[in-house]
Amino acid sequence: MVSALLPSLPAAGLSALLPRLPSIRIGVALPSFLQPTSNENTIEDINNNNELDSGILRAAPKKKTSHMKRRQRLYGPGDKHIKLKDNLNRCPACGHYKRSHFLCMNCVGQIRKYWKNRDAPAPREAEEFTNPLDEQIIYPGKTERESEKKLQSKDWLVKKPKTLPVE
Amino acid sequence: MTLGRNSKQLNHTLRNLVSSLIIHEHITTTPAKAKLTANYIENLITKSKKHALNNTTKEWKHLLHGKLYNQKDTIPKMDLFVERYSNRNHGFTRMLKLDPRVGDNAPQVALELVDNENKELFFWYIAKVVARLELQGLPLDDLTAKNVSKVTKYKVNGEEKFAELVKLCKKEFFTNGEGLEDSNEIEIDIENDKLDIIPTPLENKPRMKSNTNGFNKQTKNFVVVPRS
Protein backbone atom coordinates (compact mmCIF):
# COMPACT_ATOMS: atom_id res chain seq x y z
CA MET A 1 0.00 0.00 0.00
CA VAL A 2 1.00 3.56 -0.59
CA SER A 3 0.80 4.73 2.97
CA ALA A 4 2.87 1.88 4.23
CA LEU A 5 5.60 2.60 1.76
CA LEU A 6 5.71 6.35 2.09
CA PRO A 7 7.42 7.96 5.07
CA SER A 8 4.80 9.30 7.51
CA LEU A 9 3.81 12.90 6.72
CA PRO A 10 3.82 15.36 9.59
CA ALA A 11 1.38 17.87 8.04
CA ALA A 12 -2.21 17.27 9.15
CA GLY A 13 -3.62 19.43 6.33
CA LEU A 14 -2.09 17.32 3.62
CA SER A 15 -3.41 14.08 5.04
CA ALA A 16 -6.93 15.53 5.15
CA LEU A 17 -6.75 16.33 1.47
CA LEU A 18 -5.64 12.79 0.54
CA PRO A 19 -8.32 10.10 0.20
CA ARG A 20 -8.81 7.88 3.21
CA LEU A 21 -7.03 4.61 2.83
CA PRO A 22 -6.82 1.65 5.16
CA SER A 23 -3.63 2.20 7.03
CA ILE A 24 -1.37 -0.53 8.14
CA ARG A 25 1.64 0.59 9.97
CA ILE A 26 4.17 -2.03 9.10
CA GLY A 27 7.49 -1.27 7.62
CA VAL A 28 7.49 -4.10 5.12
CA ALA A 29 4.85 -4.42 2.36
CA LEU A 30 2.68 -7.48 2.86
CA PRO A 31 2.27 -9.93 0.03
CA SER A 32 -1.04 -9.62 -1.79
CA PHE A 33 -2.69 -12.74 -0.31
CA LEU A 34 -2.11 -11.54 3.22
CA GLN A 35 -3.53 -8.09 2.75
CA PRO A 36 -7.06 -7.49 3.93
CA THR A 37 -9.60 -7.52 1.15
CA SER A 38 -12.73 -5.49 1.14
CA ASN A 39 -15.91 -7.36 0.23
CA GLU A 40 -17.65 -4.21 -0.86
CA ASN A 41 -16.54 -4.16 -4.47
CA THR A 42 -16.96 -7.83 -5.59
CA ILE A 43 -18.77 -8.52 -8.86
CA GLU A 44 -21.70 -10.12 -7.09
CA ASP A 45 -22.33 -7.07 -5.02
CA ILE A 46 -22.18 -4.84 -8.02
CA ASN A 47 -24.68 -6.98 -9.80
CA ASN A 48 -27.00 -7.13 -6.83
CA ASN A 49 -26.88 -3.44 -6.10
CA ASN A 50 -27.25 -2.03 -9.57
CA GLU A 51 -28.12 -4.71 -12.10
CA LEU A 52 -28.69 -2.42 -15.00
CA ASP A 53 -25.57 -0.42 -14.99
CA SER A 54 -22.90 -2.69 -13.64
CA GLY A 55 -20.58 -2.05 -16.54
CA ILE A 56 -20.14 -5.80 -17.12
CA LEU A 57 -21.50 -7.38 -20.30
CA ARG A 58 -22.69 -10.95 -20.38
CA ALA A 59 -22.75 -13.12 -23.54
CA ALA A 60 -26.07 -12.75 -25.28
CA PRO A 61 -27.26 -12.84 -28.85
CA LYS A 62 -27.17 -9.44 -30.37
CA LYS A 63 -29.98 -10.05 -32.85
CA LYS A 64 -32.85 -12.46 -33.23
CA THR A 65 -31.97 -15.25 -35.70
CA SER A 66 -33.95 -14.59 -38.83
CA HIS A 67 -36.44 -17.05 -40.31
CA MET A 68 -34.18 -17.71 -43.29
CA LYS A 69 -31.03 -18.32 -41.26
CA ARG A 70 -32.80 -20.61 -38.83
CA ARG A 71 -34.26 -22.72 -41.60
CA GLN A 72 -30.94 -22.79 -43.42
CA ARG A 73 -29.28 -24.11 -40.29
CA LEU A 74 -31.91 -26.67 -39.35
CA TYR A 75 -33.10 -27.99 -42.68
CA GLY A 76 -30.28 -27.15 -45.08
CA PRO A 77 -27.71 -29.86 -44.40
CA GLY A 78 -28.39 -33.06 -46.29
CA ASP A 79 -27.30 -35.38 -43.51
CA LYS A 80 -30.23 -34.25 -41.38
CA HIS A 81 -32.79 -35.38 -43.93
CA ILE A 82 -34.41 -38.79 -43.92
CA LYS A 83 -32.25 -40.90 -46.17
CA LEU A 84 -33.52 -42.80 -49.15
CA LYS A 85 -33.43 -46.55 -48.76
CA ASP A 86 -31.69 -48.07 -51.74
CA ASN A 87 -31.19 -51.47 -50.14
CA LEU A 88 -34.64 -52.70 -51.05
CA ASN A 89 -35.26 -56.15 -52.39
CA ARG A 90 -38.10 -58.43 -53.16
CA CYS A 91 -39.05 -61.10 -50.63
CA PRO A 92 -38.69 -64.53 -52.27
CA ALA A 93 -41.62 -65.89 -50.26
CA CYS A 94 -44.35 -63.26 -50.40
CA GLY A 95 -43.12 -60.81 -53.07
CA HIS A 96 -43.25 -57.76 -50.84
CA TYR A 97 -40.54 -55.16 -50.45
CA LYS A 98 -37.89 -56.08 -47.93
CA ARG A 99 -34.46 -54.79 -46.98
CA SER A 100 -31.61 -56.76 -48.46
CA HIS A 101 -29.85 -58.98 -45.90
CA PHE A 102 -32.85 -58.61 -43.59
CA LEU A 103 -35.75 -60.98 -43.14
CA CYS A 104 -39.07 -59.97 -44.69
CA MET A 105 -41.17 -58.61 -41.85
CA ASN A 106 -44.41 -59.60 -43.53
CA CYS A 107 -43.39 -63.27 -43.54
CA VAL A 108 -41.92 -63.04 -40.05
CA GLY A 109 -45.18 -61.55 -38.83
CA GLN A 110 -47.23 -64.33 -40.42
CA ILE A 111 -44.99 -67.06 -39.00
CA ARG A 112 -44.97 -65.55 -35.53
CA LYS A 113 -48.72 -65.17 -35.59
CA TYR A 114 -49.01 -68.86 -36.40
CA TRP A 115 -46.64 -69.76 -33.56
CA LYS A 116 -48.62 -67.64 -31.15
CA ASN A 117 -51.87 -69.41 -31.98
CA ARG A 118 -50.18 -72.80 -31.93
CA ASP A 119 -48.56 -72.30 -28.53
CA ALA A 120 -51.49 -70.54 -26.92
CA PRO A 121 -52.89 -72.30 -23.87
CA ALA A 122 -56.20 -74.07 -24.37
CA PRO A 123 -59.18 -71.88 -23.50
CA ARG A 124 -60.76 -72.52 -20.15
CA GLU A 125 -63.95 -74.52 -20.16
CA ALA A 126 -67.01 -72.61 -19.08
CA GLU A 127 -68.44 -73.58 -15.71
CA GLU A 128 -71.82 -75.18 -15.74
CA PHE A 129 -74.39 -73.91 -13.31
CA THR A 130 -77.51 -75.84 -12.46
CA ASN A 131 -79.13 -72.69 -11.22
CA PRO A 132 -78.58 -69.68 -13.53
CA LEU A 133 -79.01 -67.38 -10.53
CA ASP A 134 -75.73 -68.69 -9.10
CA GLU A 135 -73.85 -67.51 -12.17
CA GLN A 136 -75.43 -64.10 -11.95
CA ILE A 137 -74.41 -63.75 -8.32
CA ILE A 138 -70.85 -65.05 -8.71
CA TYR A 139 -70.18 -63.23 -11.96
CA PRO A 140 -72.34 -60.14 -11.89
CA GLY A 141 -70.66 -58.69 -14.97
CA LYS A 142 -69.22 -55.29 -15.52
CA THR A 143 -70.43 -52.20 -17.27
CA GLU A 144 -67.67 -50.78 -19.38
CA ARG A 145 -67.35 -47.06 -19.74
CA GLU A 146 -66.68 -45.36 -23.01
CA SER A 147 -63.10 -44.56 -22.04
CA GLU A 148 -62.42 -48.20 -21.12
CA LYS A 149 -63.81 -49.43 -24.41
CA LYS A 150 -61.66 -46.92 -26.23
CA LEU A 151 -58.59 -48.11 -24.35
CA GLN A 152 -59.27 -51.72 -25.26
CA SER A 153 -59.57 -50.95 -28.94
CA LYS A 154 -55.86 -50.02 -28.87
CA ASP A 155 -56.09 -47.50 -31.68
CA TRP A 156 -53.54 -45.41 -29.85
CA LEU A 157 -50.79 -48.02 -30.22
CA VAL A 158 -48.18 -47.24 -32.83
CA LYS A 159 -47.98 -50.26 -35.09
CA LYS A 160 -45.47 -51.38 -37.63
CA PRO A 161 -46.46 -50.16 -41.10
CA LYS A 162 -47.54 -52.87 -43.50
CA THR A 163 -45.18 -53.94 -46.25
CA LEU A 164 -46.11 -53.30 -49.87
CA PRO A 165 -45.97 -55.76 -52.75
CA VAL A 166 -43.55 -55.11 -55.58
CA GLU A 167 -45.42 -54.22 -58.73
CA MET B 1 -18.85 -54.10 -24.75
CA THR B 2 -20.45 -53.41 -21.43
CA LEU B 3 -23.78 -52.26 -22.88
CA GLY B 4 -23.66 -49.20 -20.62
CA ARG B 5 -23.76 -51.33 -17.50
CA ASN B 6 -21.34 -52.24 -14.78
CA SER B 7 -20.03 -55.77 -14.56
CA LYS B 8 -22.68 -56.91 -12.09
CA GLN B 9 -25.57 -55.70 -14.21
CA LEU B 10 -23.94 -57.05 -17.35
CA ASN B 11 -23.66 -60.51 -15.83
CA HIS B 12 -27.30 -60.47 -14.82
CA THR B 13 -28.39 -59.30 -18.27
CA LEU B 14 -26.37 -61.97 -20.02
CA ARG B 15 -27.56 -64.76 -17.75
CA ASN B 16 -31.13 -63.69 -18.18
CA LEU B 17 -30.78 -63.59 -21.96
CA VAL B 18 -29.03 -66.95 -22.12
CA SER B 19 -31.56 -68.56 -19.80
CA SER B 20 -34.48 -67.36 -21.85
CA LEU B 21 -32.73 -68.43 -25.04
CA ILE B 22 -32.34 -71.92 -23.61
CA ILE B 23 -35.97 -72.05 -22.52
CA HIS B 24 -37.59 -70.58 -25.65
CA GLU B 25 -34.83 -71.34 -28.21
CA HIS B 26 -35.70 -68.14 -30.09
CA ILE B 27 -35.41 -64.58 -28.79
CA THR B 28 -35.43 -61.07 -30.26
CA THR B 29 -32.89 -58.53 -29.02
CA THR B 30 -30.51 -55.87 -30.24
CA PRO B 31 -27.47 -57.11 -32.17
CA ALA B 32 -25.01 -56.08 -29.46
CA LYS B 33 -26.74 -58.17 -26.82
CA ALA B 34 -27.32 -61.01 -29.25
CA LYS B 35 -23.62 -61.29 -30.05
CA LEU B 36 -22.66 -61.47 -26.38
CA THR B 37 -25.42 -64.00 -25.72
CA ALA B 38 -24.35 -66.15 -28.65
CA ASN B 39 -20.74 -66.19 -27.43
CA TYR B 40 -21.87 -67.12 -23.92
CA ILE B 41 -24.10 -69.99 -24.97
CA GLU B 42 -21.66 -71.39 -27.52
CA ASN B 43 -19.08 -71.54 -24.76
CA LEU B 44 -21.51 -73.30 -22.40
CA ILE B 45 -22.53 -75.88 -24.98
CA THR B 46 -18.96 -76.59 -26.08
CA LYS B 47 -17.87 -77.14 -22.51
CA SER B 48 -20.91 -79.25 -21.70
CA LYS B 49 -20.21 -81.42 -24.73
CA LYS B 50 -16.62 -81.81 -23.66
CA HIS B 51 -17.60 -82.88 -20.16
CA ALA B 52 -20.48 -85.10 -21.24
CA LEU B 53 -18.48 -86.98 -23.86
CA ASN B 54 -15.52 -87.40 -21.56
CA ASN B 55 -16.18 -90.57 -19.61
CA THR B 56 -13.89 -89.76 -16.71
CA THR B 57 -15.84 -86.70 -15.55
CA LYS B 58 -19.17 -87.76 -14.16
CA GLU B 59 -20.48 -84.65 -12.49
CA TRP B 60 -20.49 -81.53 -14.63
CA LYS B 61 -23.93 -79.96 -14.35
CA HIS B 62 -23.16 -78.31 -11.04
CA LEU B 63 -20.76 -76.11 -13.01
CA LEU B 64 -23.73 -74.54 -14.79
CA HIS B 65 -25.50 -73.39 -11.65
CA GLY B 66 -23.47 -70.21 -11.40
CA LYS B 67 -23.90 -69.41 -15.07
CA LEU B 68 -27.63 -69.72 -15.62
CA TYR B 69 -30.92 -68.72 -14.04
CA ASN B 70 -34.06 -70.84 -13.74
CA GLN B 71 -31.82 -73.82 -13.20
CA LYS B 72 -34.71 -76.27 -12.95
CA ASP B 73 -35.70 -75.55 -16.54
CA THR B 74 -32.42 -74.66 -18.14
CA ILE B 75 -29.89 -77.17 -16.84
CA PRO B 76 -31.77 -80.35 -17.88
CA LYS B 77 -31.99 -78.91 -21.40
CA MET B 78 -28.22 -79.03 -21.78
CA ASP B 79 -28.48 -82.81 -22.21
CA LEU B 80 -30.70 -82.17 -25.21
CA PHE B 81 -28.22 -79.72 -26.71
CA VAL B 82 -25.30 -82.07 -26.22
CA GLU B 83 -27.16 -84.72 -28.14
CA ARG B 84 -28.47 -82.38 -30.82
CA TYR B 85 -25.14 -80.76 -31.56
CA SER B 86 -23.02 -83.89 -31.50
CA ASN B 87 -22.29 -83.39 -35.22
CA ARG B 88 -21.35 -79.74 -34.87
CA ASN B 89 -18.24 -78.27 -33.36
CA HIS B 90 -19.51 -74.71 -33.32
CA GLY B 91 -22.25 -72.59 -34.81
CA PHE B 92 -25.04 -73.59 -32.47
CA THR B 93 -26.79 -70.26 -32.83
CA ARG B 94 -28.07 -68.21 -35.72
CA MET B 95 -28.69 -64.48 -35.95
CA LEU B 96 -31.28 -63.08 -38.35
CA LYS B 97 -31.61 -59.36 -38.96
CA LEU B 98 -35.04 -57.86 -38.52
CA ASP B 99 -36.43 -54.41 -39.21
CA PRO B 100 -35.68 -51.84 -36.50
CA ARG B 101 -38.03 -51.60 -33.57
CA VAL B 102 -41.05 -49.30 -33.84
CA GLY B 103 -40.69 -46.40 -31.44
CA ASP B 104 -36.98 -45.96 -30.87
CA ASN B 105 -35.75 -47.43 -34.17
CA ALA B 106 -33.31 -49.72 -32.36
CA PRO B 107 -31.86 -52.40 -34.64
CA GLN B 108 -33.31 -55.80 -33.91
CA VAL B 109 -32.07 -59.32 -34.38
CA ALA B 110 -33.66 -62.74 -33.94
CA LEU B 111 -31.32 -65.09 -32.14
CA GLU B 112 -32.17 -68.76 -32.29
CA LEU B 113 -30.65 -72.14 -31.58
CA VAL B 114 -29.95 -74.02 -34.78
CA ASP B 115 -32.02 -77.13 -35.51
CA ASN B 116 -34.53 -76.54 -32.75
CA GLU B 117 -37.87 -78.22 -33.15
CA ASN B 118 -40.27 -75.59 -32.00
CA LYS B 119 -39.29 -72.15 -33.19
CA GLU B 120 -36.72 -72.07 -35.94
CA LEU B 121 -37.53 -68.97 -37.93
CA PHE B 122 -35.04 -69.54 -40.71
CA PHE B 123 -36.32 -73.09 -41.27
CA TRP B 124 -39.86 -71.74 -41.55
CA TYR B 125 -38.88 -68.91 -43.85
CA ILE B 126 -37.08 -71.20 -46.29
CA ALA B 127 -40.04 -73.57 -46.15
CA LYS B 128 -42.28 -70.67 -47.09
CA VAL B 129 -40.08 -69.78 -50.05
CA VAL B 130 -40.10 -73.38 -51.25
CA ALA B 131 -43.87 -73.55 -50.80
CA ARG B 132 -44.32 -70.55 -53.08
CA LEU B 133 -41.99 -71.98 -55.72
CA GLU B 134 -43.77 -75.33 -55.67
CA LEU B 135 -47.15 -73.65 -55.96
CA GLN B 136 -45.96 -71.79 -59.02
CA GLY B 137 -44.29 -74.86 -60.46
CA LEU B 138 -40.86 -73.23 -60.55
CA PRO B 139 -37.56 -74.94 -59.88
CA LEU B 140 -35.52 -73.95 -56.84
CA ASP B 141 -32.98 -71.23 -57.53
CA ASP B 142 -29.38 -71.66 -56.43
CA LEU B 143 -29.62 -69.70 -53.23
CA THR B 144 -32.80 -71.40 -52.05
CA ALA B 145 -31.41 -74.84 -52.85
CA LYS B 146 -28.33 -74.03 -50.83
CA ASN B 147 -30.43 -72.76 -47.94
CA VAL B 148 -32.57 -75.89 -47.98
CA SER B 149 -29.53 -78.11 -47.77
CA LYS B 150 -28.12 -75.93 -45.02
CA VAL B 151 -31.27 -76.13 -42.95
CA THR B 152 -31.89 -79.85 -43.30
CA LYS B 153 -28.33 -81.11 -43.17
CA TYR B 154 -27.85 -81.87 -39.48
CA LYS B 155 -31.49 -82.02 -38.45
CA VAL B 156 -32.84 -85.41 -37.41
CA ASN B 157 -35.23 -86.44 -40.20
CA GLY B 158 -34.62 -82.99 -41.59
CA GLU B 159 -35.90 -83.55 -45.10
CA GLU B 160 -39.14 -85.18 -43.96
CA LYS B 161 -39.78 -82.41 -41.48
CA PHE B 162 -39.06 -79.85 -44.15
CA ALA B 163 -41.49 -81.44 -46.58
CA GLU B 164 -44.20 -81.47 -43.91
CA LEU B 165 -43.56 -77.85 -43.12
CA VAL B 166 -43.76 -76.89 -46.80
CA LYS B 167 -47.19 -78.51 -46.93
CA LEU B 168 -48.25 -76.59 -43.85
CA CYS B 169 -46.94 -73.33 -45.31
CA LYS B 170 -48.90 -73.86 -48.51
CA LYS B 171 -52.03 -74.35 -46.47
CA GLU B 172 -51.45 -71.59 -43.93
CA PHE B 173 -49.83 -68.77 -45.85
CA PHE B 174 -50.89 -69.19 -49.46
CA THR B 175 -54.64 -69.52 -49.28
CA ASN B 176 -57.46 -66.97 -49.41
CA GLY B 177 -55.28 -64.36 -50.99
CA GLU B 178 -53.03 -64.18 -47.95
CA GLY B 179 -49.42 -63.40 -48.63
CA LEU B 180 -48.77 -63.81 -52.33
CA GLU B 181 -51.65 -63.70 -54.79
CA ASP B 182 -50.61 -67.18 -55.84
CA SER B 183 -53.76 -67.98 -57.80
CA ASN B 184 -53.18 -65.07 -60.22
CA GLU B 185 -49.54 -65.96 -60.69
CA ILE B 186 -50.34 -69.57 -61.43
CA GLU B 187 -52.88 -68.52 -64.05
CA ILE B 188 -50.33 -66.30 -65.74
CA ASP B 189 -47.82 -69.14 -65.83
CA ILE B 190 -50.29 -71.52 -67.35
CA GLU B 191 -51.20 -69.03 -70.07
CA ASN B 192 -47.56 -68.50 -70.87
CA ASP B 193 -47.00 -72.23 -71.18
CA LYS B 194 -49.86 -72.47 -73.61
CA LEU B 195 -48.45 -69.69 -75.72
CA ASP B 196 -44.99 -71.27 -75.68
CA ILE B 197 -43.42 -68.06 -74.50
CA ILE B 198 -40.69 -68.08 -71.89
CA PRO B 199 -42.58 -67.64 -68.65
CA THR B 200 -41.87 -64.55 -66.62
CA PRO B 201 -41.07 -65.93 -63.23
CA LEU B 202 -41.15 -63.73 -60.17
CA GLU B 203 -37.41 -63.44 -59.70
CA ASN B 204 -36.96 -61.76 -63.06
CA LYS B 205 -39.31 -58.95 -62.22
CA PRO B 206 -37.66 -55.60 -61.63
CA ARG B 207 -36.85 -55.02 -58.03
CA MET B 208 -37.68 -51.33 -58.16
CA LYS B 209 -40.52 -49.42 -59.77
CA SER B 210 -38.29 -48.13 -62.55
CA ASN B 211 -34.76 -49.21 -63.22
CA THR B 212 -33.63 -45.76 -64.30
CA ASN B 213 -33.96 -44.10 -60.95
CA GLY B 214 -30.28 -44.00 -60.12
CA PHE B 215 -29.77 -46.98 -57.90
CA ASN B 216 -29.95 -50.74 -58.36
CA LYS B 217 -29.48 -50.31 -62.06
CA GLN B 218 -28.96 -53.96 -62.79
CA THR B 219 -32.43 -55.10 -62.02
CA LYS B 220 -32.95 -57.74 -64.65
CA ASN B 221 -31.32 -61.11 -65.12
CA PHE B 222 -29.05 -60.75 -62.13
CA VAL B 223 -27.54 -63.95 -60.88
CA VAL B 224 -27.50 -64.63 -57.17
CA VAL B 225 -24.19 -66.22 -56.36
CA PRO B 226 -24.44 -68.13 -53.11
CA ARG B 227 -21.52 -67.97 -50.75
CA SER B 228 -19.84 -71.32 -50.36
Boltz contact constraints between the chains, C-beta under 6 A:
constraints:
  - contact:
      token1: [A, 86]
      token2: [B, 215]
      max_distance: 6.0
  - contact:
      token1: [A, 90]
      token2: [B, 207]
      max_distance: 6.0
  - contact:
      token1: [A, 92]
      token2: [B, 129]
      max_distance: 6.0
  - contact:
      token1: [A, 93]
      token2: [B, 128]
      max_distance: 6.0
  - contact:
      token1: [A, 93]
      token2: [B, 129]
      max_distance: 6.0
  - contact:
      token1: [A, 93]
      token2: [B, 132]
      max_distance: 6.0
  - contact:
      token1: [A, 94]
      token2: [B, 179]
      max_distance: 6.0
  - contact:
      token1: [A, 94]
      token2: [B, 180]
      max_distance: 6.0
  - contact:
      token1: [A, 95]
      token2: [B, 180]
      max_distance: 6.0
  - contact:
      token1: [A, 102]
      token2: [B, 97]
      max_distance: 6.0
  - contact:
      token1: [A, 103]
      token2: [B, 96]
      max_distance: 6.0
  - contact:
      token1: [A, 103]
      token2: [B, 98]
      max_distance: 6.0
  - contact:
      token1: [A, 105]
      token2: [B, 99]
      max_distance: 6.0
  - contact:
      token1: [A, 107]
      token2: [B, 125]
      max_distance: 6.0
  - contact:
      token1: [A, 107]
      token2: [B, 128]
      max_distance: 6.0
  - contact:
      token1: [A, 110]
      token2: [B, 173]
      max_distance: 6.0
  - contact:
      token1: [A, 111]
      token2: [B, 124]
      max_distance: 6.0
  - contact:
      token1: [A, 114]
      token2: [B, 172]
      max_distance: 6.0
  - contact:
      token1: [A, 158]
      token2: [B, 102]
      max_distance: 6.0
  - contact:
      token1: [A, 160]
      token2: [B, 102]
      max_distance: 6.0
